[in-house]
Amino acid sequence: MENRRYPRVAVDPQCRVRFQLGDRCYGNIPIADLGAGGCCIRVPSQVAVGLAGQAPVESLELIHPRLPQEPIKARIAWVHGADGASGTLESGVQFLEVPAAYTQRITEFVRS
């Protein structure tokens, strides 16, 4: 059963994200699923330094022509361990202090 306030949907491989976590910048990170309240990202385990639950994320930007481009604040909500086959971590990212227009554009993208 889905308990999220904002439902998430799987997205195409073109959907990416970039952000800053502490003094480390992450770029071109794949998004597995997306909703108006957050997303699930897949990070190569070898570069996942500092990726831990509750960590603050600065300047998060979605990379896709149909998604808002403005940077927002977020936080890491959870992290699941590395997948032995792919060597990736999955992490939930919760969007924080998001303008209403940003939420609306993501909602429209998710529904389309």
C-alpha positions in Angstrom: 0.0 0.0 0.0 1.3 3.5 -0.9 1.5 5.7 2.1 3.1 8.7 0.5 1.5 12.1 0.3 2.7 12.5 -3.3 2.7 9.3 -5.4 5.9 8.4 -7.3 6.2 6.8 -10.7 9.1 5.2 -12.4 10.8 7.6 -14.9 12.7 7.2 -18.1 16.6 6.9 -18.0 16.9 10.5 -19.2 15.7 11.8 -15.8 18.8 12.7 -13.7 19.7 14.9 -10.8 22.6 16.9 -9.5 23.2 18.2 -6.0 25.7 19.1 -3.3 26.1 17.1 -0.2 28.5 18.7 2.3 31.6 19.6 0.3 30.9 17.0 -2.4 29.1 17.5 -5.7 27.1 14.8 -7.3 26.2 15.1 -11.0 24.3 13.1 -13.6 22.8 10.7 -11.0 19.9 8.6 -12.3 16.4 8.9 -10.9 14.6 5.7 -10.4 11.2 7.2 -9.5 9.9 10.7 -8.9 7.0 12.4 -7.2 6.2 15.9 -6.1 7.6 15.3 -2.7 10.9 13.5 -3.6 12.6 10.9 -5.7 14.7 7.7 -5.5 18.2 8.0 -6.9 20.8 5.4 -7.8 24.3 6.3 -6.9 27.4 4.2 -7.7 28.6 2.9 -4.3 32.2 3.9 -5.0 31.2 7.6 -5.1 28.5 7.6 -2.4 30.7 9.4 0.2 28.5 11.2 2.8 25.3 9.7 1.5 23.4 8.8 4.7 19.9 9.2 6.2 18.9 12.7 7.2 21.9 14.3 5.5 21.0 17.8 4.1 21.2 18.3 0.4 21.9 21.7 -1.2 21.2 22.9 -4.7 19.4 19.9 -5.9 18.5 20.3 -9.6 16.5 17.9 -11.7 17.9 17.3 -15.2 15.2 16.7 -17.7 13.6 19.2 -20.3 10.1 18.8 -18.9 11.0 19.2 -15.2 11.7 22.4 -13.2 15.4 23.5 -13.4 15.6 25.7 -10.3 17.8 24.4 -7.4 16.0 23.4 -4.2 16.9 22.1 -0.7 16.3 18.5 0.1 17.4 15.8 2.5 18.4 12.1 2.2 15.5 10.2 3.8 16.9 6.7 3.5 19.8 4.7 2.0 19.7 1.0 1.0 22.9 -0.9 0.7 24.9 -1.7 -2.4 23.5 -4.1 -4.9 26.2 -6.8 -5.5 25.5 -7.0 -9.3 25.4 -3.3 -10.1 27.4 -1.7 -7.2 24.8 1.0 -6.6 23.1 2.4 -3.6 19.5 3.5 -3.7 18.5 6.5 -1.7 15.3 8.3 -1.1 15.5 12.1 -1.4 12.8 14.3 0.2 12.3 17.7 -1.3 12.2 20.6 1.2 10.9 24.2 1.0 9.6 23.7 -2.5 7.7 26.5 -4.3 4.1 25.6 -5.3 4.9 26.0 -9.0 7.7 23.5 -8.7 5.5 20.9 -7.1 2.8 21.5 -9.8 5.2 20.9 -12.6 6.4 17.6 -11.1 2.8 16.6 -10.5 2.0 17.3 -14.2 5.0 15.3 -15.3 4.1 12.4 -13.1 0.5 12.3 -14.4 1.5 12.5 -18.1 
